[in-house]
Amino acid sequence: MLRVYNTLSRTKEPFEPVDAGKVGIYLCGPTVYKPSHIGHMVGPVIFDTVKRYLAYSGYDVTLVINITDVDDKLIAESSTQGVAMEQLAARMTADYMNNMEAMGVDSVDHFPRATDNIDEIIKFTDTLLKKGFAYESEGDVYFEVSKAKDYGKLSGRPADAMRGDGGGAAKRKRASADFALWKAAKPGETAWDSPWGPGRPGWHIECSAMSRRILGETFDIHGGGLDLVFPHHENEIAQSESCHGKPMAKYWMHNGLMQASGEVGKLGGRHTRPSEGDLQSGDIQSGDIQSGDIQSGDIQSQEAGKISKSKGSSPFSELLEQFQPETIRFFLLSTHYRRPIDFSEERIRQVETGLDAFYRFFKRLQRVTGQNFCELDTPRRRDDGQIDAGDSQLLAAVVEHRNRFLESMDDDFNTGGAIGDLFDLVRRLNKFIDDEKLEEKTNRDKSKVDALTTGARTLRELSAALGLFRKPPEAMSAGDDTLTGKLLDLLVQMRTDARKNKDFATADTIRNSLAELGVTLEDRPGGTEWSIE
Ligand SMILES: [Zn+2]
């Protein structure tokens, strides 16, 4: 049974969608005023994985990520750059989409843009006015926070925690906690006609309006970074629930933020944060995460943990020049989603080393079974993936690892724990190849090769549920699939044969000649690996 941590109740709750079999997810997306950095990819990668896992579990899932393409920051940046706001937004949206594609985030069903939904936003605002939850003031429309029932229930913060901006808007508001639904246009700004004069929407209202249009008045999962709990999500709740008189979303899921890390911890290492608060340290108990590990800090102070002037805030496209996208995806999923993610190149390098274990196994699988891991035919649904171990010890272990993986993921999408289970599975499959000496052709009887293939299929089934290993890594496609790869495999085999025949002179000649060509051979317990420098 899947359980999901709900920020609203501060507990893990059994997952039961509003409509049986269907799940609607809304994730707050970026304001497109500058190129994306790695922090912008955290939510999309996590919720793409959440969607994949729910679909794998049999649900029909709709995932929505909005694009904020009209906003104060956008207006300021476009005037600094001297370009039209629309132009800047279009350019930065394209950058965001390219990065999403590179990260394998391709499960998103809708990317609604605020500027395409102005009518819906005006309609929503108008209803709030008519129902007495909002008021107009000099062309602006404000939500009156004191009218909202349960304001503060998500963040645990009282309405007066919301500070006014102290500027001109303060004079037009009845209370400093009130926030803008509609802002009157200043001269020269992009504006739309409305019943209150030309202007543009506030930020919070766009999410209420667009989520309703696509997912309905009550949907299943609302996601976002922890920094959005207050005031953004609190205000979305105030708007939607005042308007509809029913819950906006059943589960509120918040991911930890990326933070630059000076000190490098190992995976699953301890994170230190300046303060502790709303999220209890006992919340996460499973997998490889120690219970003391999560110190998400209190929601209020998350802002301070956001990455600022560091490599982590440099354009994501630059990071992609340094690392394979798969490495970055693996890195983001290695930490529990509610924990802050320590960003450092060194940590990504560690992840890269971990990934090698998988890539090496894929090569061995190809050598032993002749099959390409990424082309293995695998079940897409959890119910279809059950295997009958029979009397195979290997398959009994595979079943156990698969069950552990599913338990990790069912426990509030513990991707870190699930990745740990995948490592265990790969280790077990490698051990089988070693124990049965399957690198030597003569030992490959059909039942052993079949059992190995079945185990590899399960590995592919589970990693696909996390959106991993969907394409062969570049290093592999440049290797085994090409003529060079095949010739190298042949030479490696000849050298192995020569050594077996105690013809060490020939074996050395092969190794040394290859070394001169920049090909390194490495003898491992399970066989010899080659790599090209
Ligand atoms: Zn939002």
Boltz pocket constraint, residues with backbone or C-beta under 6 A from the ligand:
constraints:
  - pocket:
      binder: B
      contacts: [[A, 27], [A, 28], [A, 29], [A, 203], [A, 204], [A, 207], [A, 232], [A, 236]]
      max_distance: 6.0
